[in-house]
């Protein structure tokens, strides 16, 4: 049940599994008897610090363990010491003569051995509560986990005797019951434990239950509060986006793991918890409303952000728990008893398979893999219902596109969470919320993200060229390091020179190549003459849209065929043409990884380039902001210092308020029809963290098939 959250060799994993089964059994026994059992909850004062070593040694000797184990434990106990320090200064070393050393992995096991005689005596001498299954039964009159003890009986008289037995045992071994923190639901035991009054509750094994042993909703509310608080704290850290979402999954959302299956929650509780987590992300501008919320829960290999959905996670865990109960019911009476009670009461756990089949329309038997597929399909179905959000994922339907390679900036990049939110928001394309209007640059075409990103002729000479040159600059620096022109790894401070020459290579950027025959296409983005290998490489960069991706890549590949032939004759060497083509939203073809390998571009550099393309697209789409940006270093400073603008003049997660007239956009979302409240692109984006360029690093790309046949050329 916890295999995805804990290492199997970790002692804490074993303890958590035991606690979970104990909590499930506790709920099952109480429910089997209609929650009418008499109970006493025992809390021990300083339990680990009070165990007498003579008693501990005697218990171990009575177990008839092998001599080497007995000797090992005795020697370990005799060497227990602690250092007492004031600040950094050690003032004394104290030998532990009483109690069990805290923090040691062996300590909980030794304490359990000390309590084992009590458990045996209770089982032997007192009546038990029984759950009868088909083939056997499970009986017990107490639940014990280390020092957490709960006594159960059908009547008050039996419970009183058991409580006195426990009290006497504790006294004999040097332990003392903490009456104030202990509780009981019968008056005859109030001398030992506090009697429940009114709506009193007790927290046993992390589950808050009332006097009848029924888990209360306070348990869920408590874990929800802790979960949201942890998400809040993590959002204020300086983690990059990838690590932040991983931390939220492991440190915050994992809090719900223990309670799934134990607490009886409504079906909507899990989805509401997802809503609460998203609200925190929106508040901290780590997710932007009205961006595509389904992308949050998609894997980072599929253009998602990798956040765990509590709703989906609960379905997986309940299915896994039910499978575990069914498979082990023949070998474990405890698990058989839990399963029997769950089935008798027709709980959500017992009916989880039927529920999932109905929810996702699954005709086959529900398995973990099938559930994974169904949940992903559900997310994609929701995305496809939105005309604008679905445009990014049109790439999934194109067999020549690699969604996995297009997700490198999400998988391998080092982008700030707020920056990632902005980049995803631009990819979602719902920037203008369906507001009517024409492009402010050309004043002819309708203003859309796709038009502003690649199709506006008026932006070609400045914005598109600036974005194109950023990609050229990254590749140029990589080549300079490779051919030993420089050893700098700072992309931001790198300036491109038209012609560079040394003993290893000659590199030209955007320079006309002279040939004996007049050739129209004679100005590649980058020309590289490798003098050692006697080889010429022509590199052509292209940034386009999804609709033109394959056409542009093929055109870039064939554009310099005549030039390559002439250069081969002039220099008497081999010539290769390598296109580097990417869409404005980071989509690449499945052949792109072959070109990366030939250019020896590391994966982290590729991720950085994808981020830069998205960043430059963000700049150009915000018209008002674009007018105030100058080229050169001042542009970067302006970008770095800009504050985060809020969409439509209010906080992102708040709906516009009347009396402004509302209209519906393409995704049926109500919007404000006001020229003064057009959304601005968020300005708090910073440059992605620069990767360390190492030309000796091999990328993880593989060889692909031959390039598709030449398609119709575009001008």
C-alpha positions in Angstrom: 0.0 0.0 0.0 2.9 2.3 0.6 5.4 0.9 -1.9 5.6 4.1 -3.8 6.2 6.2 -0.7 8.8 4.3 1.3 11.9 2.2 0.9 11.2 -1.4 1.6 14.3 -1.8 3.7 13.5 1.2 5.9 12.3 0.2 9.4 9.9 3.2 9.4 8.2 1.6 6.4 7.5 -1.6 8.4 6.2 0.4 11.4 3.9 2.5 9.3 2.4 -0.6 7.6 1.8 -2.2 11.0 0.1 0.9 12.3 -2.1 1.1 9.3 -3.3 -2.5 9.6 -3.8 -2.0 13.4 -5.9 1.1 12.7 -8.0 -0.8 10.1 -8.5 -3.6 12.6 -9.5 -1.2 15.3 -12.2 0.3 13.1 -13.4 -3.2 12.0 -13.8 -4.6 15.5 -15.7 -1.7 16.7 -18.0 -1.7 13.7 -18.6 -5.5 14.0 -20.1 -4.9 17.4 -22.1 -1.9 16.4 -19.6 0.5 18.0 -20.9 -0.6 21.4 -17.8 -2.2 22.9 -16.4 -1.0 26.2 -13.0 0.5 25.9 -10.0 2.0 27.8 -7.3 3.9 26.1 -4.0 3.7 28.0 -1.2 6.3 27.8 2.1 5.6 29.7 4.2 8.3 31.2 7.7 8.5 29.7 7.4 4.9 28.5 10.8 4.4 26.9 12.6 6.2 29.7 11.2 4.1 32.5 11.9 0.5 31.5 14.0 -1.4 34.1 17.1 -3.0 32.5 16.9 -6.0 34.8 13.4 -6.7 33.6 14.4 -6.1 29.9 17.2 -8.6 30.3 15.0 -11.2 31.9 12.4 -10.9 29.1 15.0 -11.5 26.5 16.4 -14.5 28.3 12.9 -16.1 28.5 12.5 -15.9 24.7 15.1 -18.7 24.2 16.8 -16.8 21.5 20.1 -18.0 20.0 23.1 -17.2 22.3 24.7 -14.8 19.8 21.5 -12.7 19.6 21.1 -12.7 23.4 24.8 -11.7 23.8 24.5 -9.0 21.1 21.5 -7.4 22.8 23.0 -7.5 26.3 26.3 -5.9 25.1 24.3 -3.2 23.2 22.3 -2.4 26.3 25.4 -2.2 28.4 27.0 0.4 26.0 24.1 2.8 25.9 25.4 6.3 26.6 24.5 9.8 25.7 26.6 13.0 25.3 25.3 16.1 27.1 26.4 19.3 25.4 25.9 23.0 25.9 26.1 24.6 22.5 29.1 23.0 20.8 30.8 22.1 24.1 30.4 18.6 25.5 30.1 18.8 29.3 29.5 15.1 30.2 29.0 11.6 29.1 26.1 9.8 30.8 25.5 6.0 30.9 21.9 5.0 30.5 21.0 2.8 33.6 17.3 2.9 33.1 15.0 3.1 30.1 15.6 2.4 26.4 17.9 4.6 24.2 15.7 6.8 22.1 16.3 7.2 18.3 17.8 3.7 17.9 16.1 1.4 15.4 16.3 -1.4 17.9 14.6 0.5 20.6 10.9 0.1 19.5 11.5 -3.7 19.1 12.9 -4.0 22.6 10.0 -2.1 24.1 7.6 -4.4 22.3 9.4 -7.4 23.9 8.8 -5.7 27.3 5.1 -5.4 26.6 4.8 -9.0 25.2 4.1 -10.7 28.5 1.2 -8.3 29.2 -0.3 -9.1 25.7 0.0 -12.8 26.3 -1.7 -12.6 29.7 -4.6 -10.5 28.5 -5.3 -13.0 25.6 -5.1 -16.0 27.9 -7.3 -14.9 30.8 -10.0 -12.5 29.5 -12.9 -12.8 27.1 -12.3 -11.5 23.5 -14.2 -9.8 20.8 -14.5 -12.0 17.8 -15.0 -11.4 14.1 -16.2 -14.6 12.4 -15.1 -15.1 8.8 -16.1 -17.9 6.4 -13.3 -20.2 7.2 -11.9 -19.0 10.5 -12.2 -16.1 13.0 -10.1 -13.4 14.5 -10.3 -12.7 18.2 -8.7 -10.1 20.5 -9.4 -8.1 23.6 -6.7 -5.4 23.1 -4.8 -3.5 20.5 -1.1 -2.8 21.2 1.4 -0.8 19.2 4.6 -0.1 21.2 3.2 2.0 24.1 -0.3 2.7 22.5 -2.7 0.3 24.2 -6.5 0.0 23.8 -8.5 -2.5 25.9 -11.7 -3.9 24.5 -14.5 -5.8 26.2 -18.2 -6.6 25.7 -19.1 -5.5 29.3 -17.8 -3.1 31.9 -16.9 -5.8 34.5 -14.4 -7.5 32.2 -12.9 -4.2 31.1 -12.4 -3.2 34.7 -10.5 -6.4 35.5 -8.4 -5.9 32.4 -7.6 -2.3 33.3 -6.5 -3.4 36.8 -4.3 -6.1 35.3 -2.6 -3.6 33.1 -2.2 -1.2 36.0 -0.5 -3.8 38.1 1.8 -5.0 35.3 2.9 -1.4 34.6 3.8 -0.9 38.2 5.8 -4.1 38.4 8.0 -3.2 35.4 8.6 0.4 36.5 6.0 2.1 34.3 3.2 4.5 35.3 -0.2 5.1 33.6 -0.9 8.8 32.7 -4.5 9.1 33.9 -5.0 12.6 32.4 -4.0 11.4 28.9 -5.8 8.0 29.2 -9.5 7.7 28.5 -12.4 5.3 29.1 -16.1 5.1 28.2 -17.2 3.2 31.3 -17.4 4.8 34.8 -15.9 1.7 36.6 -12.5 2.5 35.1 -12.3 6.2 35.8 -9.8 5.8 38.6 -7.3 4.7 36.0 -8.4 6.8 33.0 -10.4 9.9 32.4 -14.1 9.2 31.7 -15.4 10.5 28.4 -17.9 13.3 28.8 -20.1 14.8 26.2 -18.5 14.8 22.8 -15.0 13.9 24.0 -12.6 12.3 21.6 -9.3 10.3 21.8 -6.5 10.1 19.3 -5.4 6.5 18.9 -2.8 5.5 16.3 -3.2 8.9 14.6 -7.0 8.6 14.2 -9.3 10.8 16.3 -12.3 8.6 17.5 -15.2 9.3 19.8 -16.2 7.3 22.9 -17.8 4.6 20.7 -14.6 4.1 18.7 -16.1 5.8 15.6 -13.4 7.8 13.6 -14.5 11.5 13.5 -14.2 14.0 10.8 -11.7 15.9 12.9 -9.1 13.5 11.7 -9.6 14.5 8.1 -9.8 18.2 9.0 -6.6 17.9 10.9 -4.6 16.2 8.1 -6.1 18.6 5.6 -4.9 21.6 7.7 -1.4 20.1 8.0 -1.3 19.3 4.3 -2.3 22.8 3.1 0.1 24.3 5.6 3.0 22.3 4.2 2.1 23.2 0.6 2.1 26.9 1.7 5.5 26.6 3.3 6.9 24.8 0.3 5.6 27.5 -2.0 7.7 30.0 -0.2 10.9 28.1 -0.7 13.5 28.7 -3.4 13.0 25.3 -5.0 12.8 25.1 -8.8 9.5 24.0 -10.2 10.4 20.4 -10.8 11.7 19.9 -7.2 8.9 21.9 -5.7 6.2 19.7 -7.2 8.2 16.6 -6.1 8.4 18.0 -2.6 4.7 18.8 -2.5 4.0 15.2 -3.5 6.3 13.6 -1.0 6.1 16.0 1.9 2.6 17.3 1.8 0.2 15.2 -0.2 1.7 12.0 1.3 0.1 13.0 4.6 -3.2 11.6 3.4 -1.8 8.1 2.6 -2.2 6.7 6.1 -5.8 7.9 6.4 -7.1 6.5 3.1 -9.1 3.4 3.8 -9.3 4.1 7.6 -11.4 7.2 7.5 -14.9 7.1 6.1 -14.8 10.0 3.7 -17.3 11.4 1.2 -16.4 10.9 -2.5 -16.1 14.7 -2.9 -13.7 15.1 0.0 -10.7 14.1 -2.1 -11.6 16.4 -5.0 -12.2 19.2 -2.6 -8.7 18.7 -1.1 -7.3 18.9 -4.7 -9.2 22.2 -5.0 -7.7 23.5 -1.8 -4.1 22.6 -3.0 -4.7 24.3 -6.3 -6.0 27.4 -4.5 -2.7 27.6 -2.6 -0.8 27.3 -5.9 -2.9 30.0 -7.5 -2.5 32.2 -4.4 1.3 31.9 -4.8 1.1 32.3 -8.6 2.5 28.8 -9.2 -0.6 28.0 -11.2 -2.4 30.7 -13.1 -6.1 30.8 -13.5 -7.7 30.2 -16.0 -4.8 28.0 -17.1 -5.4 24.3 -17.8 -5.8 22.7 -14.4 -5.6 19.1 -15.8 -2.0 19.8 -16.9 -1.1 20.0 -13.2 -1.8 16.3 -12.8 -0.3 15.0 -16.1 3.2 13.5 -15.9 6.1 15.8 -16.8 6.9 13.5 -19.7 3.5 14.5 -21.2 3.8 18.3 -20.9 2.3 18.1 -17.4 3.6 19.4 -14.1 3.6 16.1 -12.2 1.4 17.1 -9.2 -0.3 14.2 -7.5 -4.0 14.3 -7.5 -5.4 13.3 -4.1 -8.5 12.0 -5.8 -6.6 9.8 -8.2 -4.1 8.8 -5.5 -7.0 7.6 -3.2 -8.4 5.5 -6.0 -5.1 3.8 -6.5 -4.5 3.2 -2.8 -8.0 1.9 -2.1 -7.7 -0.5 -5.1 -4.3 -1.6 -3.9 -5.5 -2.1 -0.3 -8.5 -4.2 -1.4 -6.3 -6.4 -3.6 -4.0 -6.9 -0.7 -6.8 -7.9 1.6 -8.3 -10.3 -0.9 -4.9 -12.0 -1.7 -3.9 -12.4 2.0 -7.3 -13.4 3.5 -6.3 -17.1 3.4 -3.1 -16.6 5.3 -4.0 -13.8 7.7 -7.1 -13.9 10.0 -6.7 -10.3 10.8 -6.9 -9.2 7.2 -9.7 -11.6 6.5 -11.6 -10.0 9.4 -11.0 -6.5 8.1 -12.2 -7.6 4.6 -15.3 -9.3 6.0 -16.4 -6.2 7.9 -15.8 -3.9 4.9 -17.9 -6.2 2.7 -20.7 -6.5 5.3 -21.0 -2.7 5.5 -20.5 -2.1 1.8 -18.0 0.6 2.4 -16.3 2.6 -0.4 -13.2 0.4 0.0 -15.3 -2.8 -0.6 -17.0 -1.3 -3.6 -14.0 0.5 -5.1 -13.8 -1.8 -8.2 -17.4 -1.3 -9.1 -17.1 2.4 -8.5 -14.1 2.7 -10.8 -15.7 0.7 -13.5 -18.7 3.0 -13.5 -16.7 6.2 -13.2 -14.3 5.5 -16.0 -16.4 3.2 -18.1 -14.0 0.3 -17.7 -15.4 -3.0 -19.1 -12.4 -5.1 -18.1 -11.2 -6.1 -14.7 -9.8 -3.1 -12.8 -6.0 -3.3 -12.3 -3.5 -0.7 -11.3 -2.2 -0.3 -14.9 -5.8 -0.1 -16.3 -6.6 2.5 -13.7 -3.5 4.6 -14.6 -4.6 4.5 -18.3 -8.2 5.4 -17.4 -7.2 8.4 -15.2 -4.9 9.7 -17.9 -7.7 9.3 -20.5 -10.0 11.2 -18.2 -7.6 14.1 -18.0 -7.1 14.2 -21.7 -10.9 14.1 -22.3 -11.4 17.1 -20.1 -8.7 19.0 -22.0 -10.2 18.1 -25.3 -13.5 19.7 -24.2 -11.8 23.0 -24.2 -11.1 24.4 -27.6 -8.1 26.6 -26.7 -6.5 24.4 -24.1 -6.6 21.4 -26.4 -4.5 23.0 -29.1 -1.2 22.2 -27.3 -2.2 18.6 -27.1 -2.9 18.3 -30.8 0.7 17.2 -30.9 -0.4 13.8 -29.4 -2.3 13.1 -32.5 0.6 13.7 -34.8 2.7 10.6 -35.3 5.7 12.7 -36.3 5.8 14.7 -33.1 7.6 13.5 -29.9 5.7 14.7 -26.8 8.3 13.2 -24.6 11.1 15.2 -26.3 8.9 18.3 -26.2 8.7 18.0 -22.4 12.4 18.3 -21.8 12.2 21.8 -20.3 9.7 20.4 -17.7 11.7 17.2 -17.0 15.3 18.4 -17.0 15.0 22.2 -16.8 15.7 24.4 -13.8 12.9 26.9 -14.0 11.3 28.9 -11.2 7.8 27.8 -10.2 6.3 31.1 -11.2 8.1 31.1 -14.5 6.9 27.6 -15.3 3.4 28.8 -14.5 3.7 31.6 -17.0 5.2 29.4 -19.7 2.4 26.8 -19.2 -0.2 29.6 -19.3 1.1 30.8 -22.7 1.1 27.2 -24.0 -2.5 26.9 -22.9 -3.3 29.9 -25.2 -6.2 31.2 -23.1 -4.4 34.5 -22.6 -7.0 36.8 -24.2 -10.0 34.8 -22.9 -11.7 34.9 -26.3 -11.9 38.7 -26.3 -12.6 40.2 -29.7 -9.9 42.3 -31.3 -7.3 42.5 -34.0 -3.6 42.4 -33.8 -2.1 45.7 -32.7 0.8 45.2 -35.0 -0.6 44.3 -38.4 -4.2 45.5 -37.7 -5.5 42.8 -40.1 -5.5 39.4 -38.4 -7.4 38.3 -35.3 -5.4 38.6 -32.1 -4.6 35.1 -30.9 -1.5 33.6 -29.2 -0.6 31.6 -32.3 -0.8 34.7 -34.5 1.4 36.8 -32.3 3.8 33.9 -31.7 4.8 33.2 -35.3 2.4 34.5 -37.9 2.4 38.3 -37.7 4.5 39.8 -40.5 5.0 43.0 -38.7 6.8 41.3 -35.9 9.2 39.3 -38.1 12.0 41.9 -38.2 12.3 42.4 -34.5 10.5 40.0 -32.1 10.9 36.8 -34.1 14.5 37.6 -35.1 15.4 38.3 -31.4 13.9 35.0 -30.3 15.7 33.2 -33.2 19.0 34.7 -32.3 18.7 33.5 -28.7 18.7 30.0 -29.9 21.6 30.6 -32.3 23.5 32.2 -29.4 23.1 29.0 -27.2 24.3 26.7 -30.0 27.1 29.1 -30.9 28.5 29.0 -27.3 28.3 25.3 -27.3 30.3 25.1 -30.5 32.9 27.6 -29.1 33.5 25.4 -26.1 33.7 22.3 -28.3 36.3 23.7 -30.6 38.3 25.4 -27.8 37.6 29.0 -28.7 36.6 29.6 -25.1 35.7 27.7 -22.0 32.9 30.0 -20.7 29.7 28.3 -19.5 27.8 31.6 -19.1 25.2 31.8 -21.9 23.8 35.1 -20.7 27.0 37.1 -21.1 27.9 35.4 -24.4 28.0 37.7 -27.5 28.1 36.2 -31.0 30.9 37.1 -33.4 30.3 36.6 -37.1 33.6 34.9 -37.9 36.0 33.0 -35.6 39.0 30.9 -36.7 41.6 28.8 -34.9 43.6 25.6 -35.4 40.5 23.4 -34.7 37.7 25.0 -36.6 36.3 28.0 -38.5 32.8 29.2 -37.3 30.7 31.7 -39.1 27.3 33.1 -38.1 24.7 34.5 -40.5 27.4 35.1 -43.1 27.2 34.7 -46.9 29.3 31.8 -48.1 31.2 32.5 -51.3 31.0 29.8 -54.0 32.1 29.5 -57.7 28.4 29.2 -58.7 25.9 31.8 -57.7 23.5 30.2 -55.2 20.5 31.9 -53.8 20.4 30.2 -50.4 24.0 30.8 -49.2 23.6 32.3 -45.7 23.1 29.5 -43.1 22.6 30.5 -39.5 25.9 28.7 -38.5 28.7 27.5 -40.7 31.3 25.2 -39.0 34.4 23.9 -40.7 36.0 21.2 -38.6 39.6 21.3 -39.6 40.6 18.1 -37.8 37.8 16.0 -39.2 37.8 17.8 -42.6 34.0 18.2 -42.4 31.6 21.1 -42.8 28.3 21.4 -40.8 25.6 23.8 -41.8 23.1 24.6 -39.0 19.8 26.2 -39.6 17.5 27.3 -36.8 13.7 27.6 -37.2 11.0 28.5 -34.8 7.5 27.9 -36.1 4.0 26.7 -35.2 2.6 23.2 -34.8 0.8 23.4 -38.1 4.0 24.0 -40.0 6.5 22.0 -37.9 7.2 19.2 -40.3 7.2 21.5 -43.3 9.7 23.9 -41.8 12.0 21.1 -40.6 12.1 19.5 -44.0 12.6 22.9 -45.7 15.5 23.7 -43.4 17.0 20.3 -44.1 16.9 20.7 -47.9 17.4 24.5 -48.1 21.1 24.3 -48.5 21.5 21.2 -50.7 23.0 23.2 -53.5 25.3 25.1 -51.2 26.4 21.8 -49.6 27.3 20.3 -52.9 29.4 23.3 -53.9 31.2 23.5 -50.5 32.0 19.8 -50.8 33.7 20.5 -54.2 35.5 23.6 -53.0 36.8 22.2 -49.6 37.0 18.6 -50.8 35.3 17.4 -47.6 32.0 16.0 -46.4 29.1 18.4 -45.7 26.1 17.8 -43.5 23.0 19.9 -42.9 21.4 19.9 -39.5 18.1 21.7 -38.8 17.2 22.8 -35.3 13.5 23.4 -35.5 11.1 23.9 -32.6 7.7 25.4 -32.3 7.1 28.6 -30.2 5.5 26.4 -27.6 8.4 23.9 -27.4 7.1 21.1 -29.6 9.6 19.1 -31.7 9.5 16.1 -34.1 10.7 12.6 -33.3 13.7 13.3 -35.6 14.8 16.2 -33.5 16.7 14.0 -31.1 18.8 12.7 -34.0 19.8 16.3 -34.8 20.6 16.9 -31.1 22.9 14.0 -31.0 24.7 15.1 -34.1 25.1 18.6 -32.7 26.2 17.1 -29.3 23.7 19.3 -27.4 23.3 18.0 -23.8 19.8 17.4 -22.6 20.0 20.2 -20.0 21.0 22.7 -22.6 18.1 21.5 -24.8 15.8 22.1 -21.9 17.3 25.6 -21.4 16.7 26.4 -25.1 13.1 25.3 -24.9 12.6 27.6 -21.9 14.3 30.5 -23.7 11.9 30.1 -26.7 8.9 30.2 -24.4 10.3 33.2 -22.4 10.8 35.2 -25.6 7.4 34.3 -26.8 5.9 35.6 -23.5 7.7 38.9 -24.1 6.4 39.4 -27.6 2.8 38.5 -26.8 2.4 41.2 -24.2 2.1 44.1 -26.5 2.1 46.9 -23.9 5.1 45.4 -22.2 6.9 44.8 -25.5 6.8 48.4 -26.4 8.8 49.4 -23.3 11.6 46.8 -23.8 14.9 47.7 -25.5 17.3 45.2 -26.8 20.6 44.4 -25.2 21.5 44.0 -21.5 18.9 46.6 -20.4 16.2 44.3 -21.6 17.3 41.5 -19.3 17.5 43.9 -16.4 14.0 45.2 -17.1 12.7 41.7 -17.3 14.4 40.6 -14.0 13.1 43.6 -12.1 9.5 43.6 -13.4 6.8 42.8 -10.9 4.2 40.2 -11.4 1.2 41.8 -13.1 -2.2 40.3 -12.3 -4.5 39.1 -14.9 -7.6 41.3 -15.8 -6.7 43.8 -13.1 -7.6 41.5 -10.2 -6.1 38.5 -8.5 -5.9 35.6 -10.9 -8.2 33.3 -9.0 -11.0 35.8 -8.6 -13.9 36.1 -11.0 -14.7 39.6 -12.5 -17.5 41.3 -10.6 -20.6 43.2 -12.0 -21.7 45.6 -13.4 -19.5 45.0 -16.4 -21.1 43.0 -19.1 -20.1 39.3 -19.2 -19.5 37.2 -22.3 -18.5 33.6 -22.8 -15.2 32.7 -24.4 -14.5 29.6 -26.5 -14.2 27.5 -23.4 -17.6 28.6 -22.0 -15.9 30.6 -19.3 -17.6 33.9 -18.3 -15.4 36.9 -19.1 -15.6 40.6 -18.8 -16.2 42.5 -22.0 -14.1 45.6 -21.4 -11.3 47.0 -23.4 -9.6 48.3 -20.2 -9.4 44.9 -18.6 -7.6 42.9 -21.3 -5.3 40.4 -19.6 -1.6 41.2 -19.5 1.0 38.6 -19.7 2.7 38.1 -16.4 5.9 40.1 -16.0 7.6 38.3 -13.1 9.3 35.8 -15.3 13.1 35.5 -14.9 15.6 33.9 -17.1 15.7 30.1 -16.7 18.8 28.9 -14.7 21.7 28.5 -17.1 22.8 25.0 -17.6 26.4 23.9 -17.2 27.7 23.1 -20.7 30.0 20.1 -21.0 30.8 19.0 -24.5 31.9 15.6 -23.2 28.4 14.8 -21.9 26.5 12.5 -24.1 22.8 13.3 -24.6 20.2 10.5 -24.2 18.9 10.9 -27.7 18.8 7.9 -30.0 18.9 7.4 -33.7 15.6 7.9 -35.5 14.4 6.8 -38.9 15.1 8.7 -42.1 13.6 12.1 -42.4 10.1 12.2 -44.0 10.0 12.9 -47.7 10.2 16.6 -48.8 6.9 18.4 -48.3 5.8 21.5 -50.0 8.3 24.3 -49.4 7.2 27.5 -47.7 8.8 30.9 -48.3 
